[in-house]
Amino acid sequence: MPTEKPIRVLVAEDYPANAELLKECLTGGGYQVSLAVNGEEALKMALAELPDIILLDVVMPKMDGFEVCRRLKENKLTSGIPILIVTALDSDTDKERGIQAGADDFLNKPINIFEVLTRVKSLLRVRHLTSDLERALAYIRDLESGRRDQPK
């Protein structure tokens, strides 16, 4: 019987206590977690590992989370990865910047473990359904192109 591959989560958080809390929370939820300690490392790891979801702090050294998010959403390889911004920033302007950068959801610090797991599960469900829809549309296009190729 084939085993399901683990769901991979990239956590980008420069504050060690927050990173460990998120890692414990997600590992306890059955996820495989990688940690990045700054924006540049988060971008490199995301491109190398192609995680299933990314939890992204905003205020980080070397590159802020908004820039990381924007770059990931602009890249065809990573554009479909859901990004959950986890930040102490809570102004409407900050949320608007996150949305413009391509973030899929927001959580404010201090974090609530139940809320983190709930949001992660929800974003993963949306990603799964979107993938199913894309596969169905590709199948329909293949069927339609096959009909067009048939001689009449």
MOBELHU-V871526 format. One record per pair of residues at least 12 apart in sequence whose C-alpha atoms are under 10 Angstrom apart, sorted by the first residue. I is the first residue (numbers start at 1). J is the second residue. Records with the same first field share a line. If there is no record, write none. Layout:
I=J + J
This chain:
5=32
6=30 + 31 + 32 + 33 + 52
7=30 + 31 + 32 + 33 + 51 + 52 + 53 + 124
8=26 + 30 + 31 + 32 + 33 + 34 + 49 + 50 + 51 + 52 + 53 + 54
9=23 + 26 + 27 + 31 + 32 + 33 + 34 + 35 + 46 + 49 + 50 + 51 + 52 + 53 + 54 + 55 + 120
10=23 + 31 + 32 + 33 + 34 + 35 + 36 + 42 + 45 + 46 + 49 + 50 + 51 + 52 + 53 + 54 + 55 + 56 + 83
11=23 + 26 + 33 + 34 + 35 + 36 + 37 + 42 + 46 + 51 + 53 + 54 + 55 + 56 + 57 + 84 + 85 + 86
12=34 + 35 + 36 + 37 + 38 + 39 + 40 + 41 + 42 + 43 + 45 + 46 + 54 + 55 + 56 + 57 + 58 + 60 + 65 + 68 + 85 + 86
13=35 + 36 + 37 + 38 + 39 + 42 + 55 + 56 + 57 + 58 + 59 + 60 + 61 + 65 + 86 + 87
14=35 + 36 + 37 + 38 + 39 + 56 + 57 + 58 + 59 + 60 + 61
15=37 + 38 + 57 + 59 + 60
16=35 + 37
18=57 + 109 + 110 + 111
19=34 + 35 + 36 + 37 + 57
20=35
21=111 + 113
22=35 + 55 + 86 + 111 + 112 + 113 + 116 + 117
23=35
24=113
25=112 + 113 + 114 + 116 + 117
26=113 + 116 + 117 + 120
28=117
29=113 + 114 + 117 + 121
31=52 + 117
32=51 + 52
33=51 + 53 + 54
34=46 + 49 + 51 + 54
35=55
36=56
37=57 + 60 + 61 + 62
38=56 + 57 + 58 + 59 + 60 + 61 + 62 + 63 + 64 + 65 + 68
39=56 + 57 + 58 + 59 + 60 + 61 + 62 + 63 + 64 + 65 + 66 + 67 + 68 + 69
40=60 + 61 + 62 + 63 + 64 + 65 + 67 + 68
41=61 + 62 + 63 + 68
42=54 + 55 + 56 + 63 + 65 + 68 + 69 + 72
43=63 + 65 + 67 + 68 + 69 + 71 + 72 + 78
44=68
46=68 + 72 + 77 + 78 + 81
47=72 + 75 + 77 + 78
49=78
50=77 + 78 + 80 + 81
51=78 + 81 + 82
52=78 + 80 + 81 + 82 + 83 + 120 + 123 + 124 + 127 + 128
53=78 + 80 + 81 + 82 + 83 + 84 + 120 + 121 + 123 + 124 + 127
54=69 + 81 + 82 + 83 + 84 + 85 + 86 + 103 + 120
55=82 + 83 + 84 + 85 + 86 + 87 + 103 + 105 + 106 + 107 + 116 + 120
56=68 + 69 + 83 + 84 + 85 + 86 + 87 + 103 + 106 + 107
57=84 + 85 + 86 + 87 + 88 + 89 + 106 + 107 + 108 + 109
58=85 + 86 + 87 + 88 + 89 + 94 + 98
59=86 + 87 + 88 + 89
65=85 + 86 + 87 + 98 + 101 + 103
66=85 + 94 + 97 + 98 + 99 + 100 + 101 + 102 + 103
67=97 + 98 + 101 + 102
68=101 + 102
69=82 + 83 + 84 + 85 + 98 + 99 + 100 + 101 + 102 + 103 + 104
70=97 + 98 + 99 + 100 + 101 + 102 + 103
71=101 + 102
72=101 + 102 + 103
73=101 + 102 + 103
74=101 + 102
79=102
80=127 + 130 + 131
81=103 + 104 + 123 + 124 + 127
82=102 + 103 + 104 + 105 + 120 + 123 + 124 + 126 + 127
83=98 + 102 + 103 + 104 + 105 + 106 + 120 + 123
84=98 + 102 + 103 + 104 + 105 + 106 + 107 + 116 + 119 + 120 + 123
85=98 + 99 + 103 + 104 + 105 + 106 + 107 + 108
86=105 + 106 + 107 + 108 + 109 + 110 + 111 + 116
87=106 + 107 + 108 + 109 + 110 + 111
88=107 + 108 + 109 + 110 + 111
89=107 + 108 + 109
90=106 + 107 + 108 + 109
104=123
105=119 + 120 + 123
106=119
107=119
